[in-house]
């Protein structure tokens, strides 16, 4: 099977049993918690596609292109990580990139019910697509993108919560509002 990742065509049949996973979200902005999940996912997959969702019902702080660029910077352009934006159904995007595994982070028990429903719907729409739930590391459990945006909006220090490039982008974006 040939799949397109970040504009490049990759022949996944060239690497037998290659495991491609998707980690989807809005990433507005990417946090140290997101980075933790990506890094630990790479211990059991060959390639992870960080899929930046285009969600018309949300008013993001950063544009889709800014989020893609910030993710690439935060993840140091690791060759095992592909960053792409997508719209529509995640199962269709998974089929497009040849992924059979979805990675989802669970910070709290309250996240589980929604994520469980989504995993079941995705399995219904695409029976070969599995979802893996990952718990963040203890030192990143409390970090959420919405809290990071809030702290940055009021001039708080976010340097331990996000990559330095992201912290600078937050300062620039929130100081102009």
Buried (B, 14 or more C-beta within 10 A) or exposed (E): EEBEBEEEEBEBEEEEEBBBBBBBBBBBBBBBBBBBBBBBBBEEBEBBBBBBBBEEEEEBBBEBEBBBBBBBBBBEEBEEBBBBBBEEEBBEBBBBBBBBBBBBBBBEEEBEEEBBEBBEEBBEBBEEBBBBBBEBEEEBBEBBBEBBBEBBBEEBEBEEBBBEBBBBBBBEBBEEE
